[in-house]
Amino acid sequence: MDQRTQKQRMLAGDLYIADCPELAADNQRISAWMERYNASRTLPAEARHALLREAFGAVGDGVNIRPPFFCDYGYNIHLGAGAFMNFNCVILDVVKVTIGAGTQIGSAVQILTADHPRDPAQRAQMLEFGRPVTIGANVWIGSGAIILPGVTIGDHALIGAGSVVTRDVPAGTTVVGNPARPRP
């Protein structure tokens, strides 16, 4: 029998139940933080940066996320120096999300690590799991793009606006569309 907590299972990328008391408390904590952060639009950049460091796993110098911003837990988000996210982005961070230095992310981008079993019986048990997302340095992700669980995007790649990225993107590659494919 697996003796790990639901949170330990989640962080390992294994099947877990998200509404356990420990994860519910973590989500409540980040929900209160999001209320403060999303009301911080008029604060100086340094004050918003301090709020990011309070909630995220790692925050490099010069990171800028324009509120509103939404996430599941915060502690699984790791941002390199100078990373930028425009208004209304969402990161479902049930496992690690890494965003490299100098990466720029347009408005309303969704970065998703949360996934669900394909077996309906497991879904009926409220089980889910996560697959990490890694985004390299100096990447540009256009507005409205969706990055699906388990995707790695290499350094200097470009993701077209509105694209749905379902598989890895090699370094220096431009992808567009749904599903995102290399630009001819």
Residue pairs with C-beta under 8 A, 6 or more apart in sequence:
2 9
4 12
4 14
5 20
5 22
6 16
6 17
6 18
6 20
6 22
6 23
7 16
7 20
7 22
7 23
7 26
9 15
9 16
10 16
10 18
10 23
10 94
10 95
10 129
10 130
11 76
11 95
13 95
13 129
13 130
13 131
13 132
14 129
15 117
15 122
15 127
15 128
15 129
16 23
16 127
16 128
16 129
17 125
17 126
17 127
17 128
18 94
18 126
18 128
19 126
23 73
26 73
26 75
27 72
27 73
30 55
30 71
30 72
30 73
30 74
33 51
33 54
33 55
33 74
34 68
34 69
34 70
34 71
36 51
37 48
37 51
37 52
37 55
37 67
37 69
38 67
38 68
38 69
39 67
40 47
40 48
40 51
40 67
41 66
41 67
45 64
48 64
48 65
48 67
49 59
49 62
49 63
49 64
52 59
52 63
52 65
52 79
53 59
55 74
55 75
55 77
56 74
56 75
56 77
56 78
56 79
57 74
57 75
57 76
57 77
57 78
57 96
58 77
58 78
58 79
59 79
60 79
60 80
60 81
60 82
60 83
60 101
61 81
61 82
62 81
62 82
63 79
63 80
63 81
63 82
63 83
63 84
64 83
64 84
64 85
65 84
65 85
65 89
66 85
66 86
66 87
67 87
68 87
68 88
69 85
69 88
69 89
69 90
69 91
70 89
70 90
70 91
71 77
71 90
71 91
71 92
71 93
72 91
72 92
72 93
72 94
72 114
73 93
73 94
74 93
75 93
76 93
76 94
76 95
76 96
76 97
76 113
77 91
77 93
77 97
77 99
78 96
78 97
78 98
78 99
79 99
80 98
80 99
80 100
80 101
80 102
80 103
80 137
81 101
81 102
82 101
82 102
83 99
83 100
83 101
83 102
83 103
83 104
83 105
84 103
84 104
84 105
85 105
85 109
86 105
86 106
86 107
86 108
86 109
86 143
87 107
87 108
88 107
88 108
89 105
89 107
89 108
89 109
89 110
89 111
90 109
90 110
90 111
90 112
91 97
91 110
91 111
91 112
91 113
92 110
92 111
92 112
92 113
92 114
93 111
93 113
94 113
94 114
94 128
94 129
94 130
95 113
95 130
95 131
95 132
96 113
96 132
96 133
97 111
97 113
97 132
97 133
97 134
97 135
98 132
98 133
98 134
98 135
99 105
99 111
99 135
100 135
100 136
100 137
100 138
100 139
100 155
101 137
101 138
102 137
102 138
103 135
103 136
103 137
103 138
103 139
103 140
103 141
104 139
104 140
104 141
105 141
106 140
106 141
106 142
106 143
106 144
106 145
106 161
107 143
107 144
108 143
108 144
109 141
109 142
109 143
109 144
109 145
109 146
109 147
110 145
110 146
110 147
111 133
111 135
111 147
112 133
112 146
112 147
112 148
112 149
113 130
113 131
113 132
113 133
113 149
113 150
114 128
114 130
114 149
115 128
115 129
115 130
115 131
115 149
115 150
116 123
116 127
116 128
116 129
117 123
117 127
117 128
117 129
130 149
131 149
131 150
132 150
133 147
133 149
133 150
133 151
133 152
134 151
134 152
134 153
135 141
135 147
135 152
135 153
136 152
136 153
136 154
136 155
136 156
136 157
136 171
137 155
137 156
138 155
138 156
139 153
139 154
139 155
139 156
139 157
139 158
139 159
140 157
140 158
140 159
141 147
141 153
141 159
142 158
142 159
142 160
142 161
142 162
142 163
143 161
143 162
144 161
144 162
145 159
145 160
145 161
145 162
145 163
145 164
145 165
145 180
146 163
146 164
146 165
147 153
147 159
147 165
148 164
148 165
148 166
151 165
151 166
151 167
151 168
151 169
152 168
152 169
153 159
153 165
153 168
153 169
154 168
154 169
154 170
154 171
154 172
154 173
155 171
155 172
156 171
156 172
157 169
157 170
157 171
157 172
157 173
157 174
157 175
158 173
158 174
158 175
159 165
159 169
159 174
159 175
159 176
159 180
160 174
160 175
160 176
160 177
160 180
160 183
162 178
163 175
163 176
163 177
163 178
163 180
164 177
164 178
164 179
164 180
165 175
165 179
165 180
166 179
166 180
167 179
169 175
169 180
173 182
174 182
174 183
175 181
175 182
175 183
176 183
